[in-house]
Amino acid sequence: MGIRTRKLIGTVVMIAFICFYALFAMAVAEGRITAAPKLVQTFAYMVLGLIWVVPLMPLIRWMAKPDKS
């Protein structure tokens, strides 16, 4: 599979994942975090804002892999 095809597939998967993750993060933030103290809310929002990178790192590595010669 060529790098252009991998990047196309990876981009579509990333966009779909981020859309679903954003809905999940909003549901968690609205349901559980609003009753917490402000310091806990700040930490939770920071974690929710950055944690999406962890499951996408293997996909990003796969997309950036060079073509076989």
FENWO-V578285 format. One record per residue. N is the residue number from 1. PHI is phi in radians with two decimals (* if undefined). D_LAST is the distance of its C-alpha to the last C-alpha in whole Angstrom. Layout:
n=N phi=PHI d_last=D_LAST
n=N phi=PHI d_last=D_LAST
This chain:
n=1 phi=* d_last=11
n=2 phi=-1.36 d_last=10
n=3 phi=-1.14 d_last=12
n=4 phi=-1.14 d_last=15
n=5 phi=-1.17 d_last=16
n=6 phi=-1.05 d_last=16
n=7 phi=-1.17 d_last=18
n=8 phi=-1.12 d_last=20
n=9 phi=-1.08 d_last=21
n=10 phi=-1.09 d_last=21
n=11 phi=-1.13 d_last=24
n=12 phi=-1.12 d_last=26
n=13 phi=-1.13 d_last=26
n=14 phi=-1.11 d_last=27
n=15 phi=-1.11 d_last=30
n=16 phi=-1.12 d_last=31
n=17 phi=-1.08 d_last=31
n=18 phi=-1.15 d_last=33
n=19 phi=-1.10 d_last=35
n=20 phi=-1.19 d_last=36
n=21 phi=-1.14 d_last=36
n=22 phi=-1.08 d_last=38
n=23 phi=-1.12 d_last=41
n=24 phi=-1.10 d_last=41
n=25 phi=-1.11 d_last=42
n=26 phi=-1.13 d_last=44
n=27 phi=-1.14 d_last=46
n=28 phi=-1.13 d_last=46
n=29 phi=-1.13 d_last=47
n=30 phi=-1.28 d_last=50
n=31 phi=-1.48 d_last=51
n=32 phi=-1.99 d_last=51
n=33 phi=-1.48 d_last=51
n=34 phi=-1.12 d_last=53
n=35 phi=-1.54 d_last=56
n=36 phi=-1.41 d_last=55
n=37 phi=-1.10 d_last=56
n=38 phi=-1.02 d_last=54
n=39 phi=-1.14 d_last=52
n=40 phi=-1.16 d_last=51
n=41 phi=-1.06 d_last=50
n=42 phi=-1.06 d_last=48
n=43 phi=-1.10 d_last=46
n=44 phi=-1.11 d_last=45
n=45 phi=-1.15 d_last=44
n=46 phi=-1.13 d_last=42
n=47 phi=-1.14 d_last=40
n=48 phi=-1.10 d_last=40
n=49 phi=-1.32 d_last=38
n=50 phi=-1.94 d_last=36
n=51 phi=-1.20 d_last=35
n=52 phi=-1.13 d_last=33
n=53 phi=-1.20 d_last=30
n=54 phi=-1.03 d_last=30
n=55 phi=-1.25 d_last=29
n=56 phi=-1.58 d_last=26
n=57 phi=-1.05 d_last=24
n=58 phi=-1.06 d_last=22
n=59 phi=-1.14 d_last=21
n=60 phi=-1.14 d_last=21
n=61 phi=-1.09 d_last=18
n=62 phi=-1.11 d_last=16
n=63 phi=-1.15 d_last=16
n=64 phi=-1.54 d_last=15
n=65 phi=-1.07 d_last=12
n=66 phi=-1.21 d_last=9
n=67 phi=-1.15 d_last=6
n=68 phi=-1.35 d_last=4
n=69 phi=-1.39 d_last=0
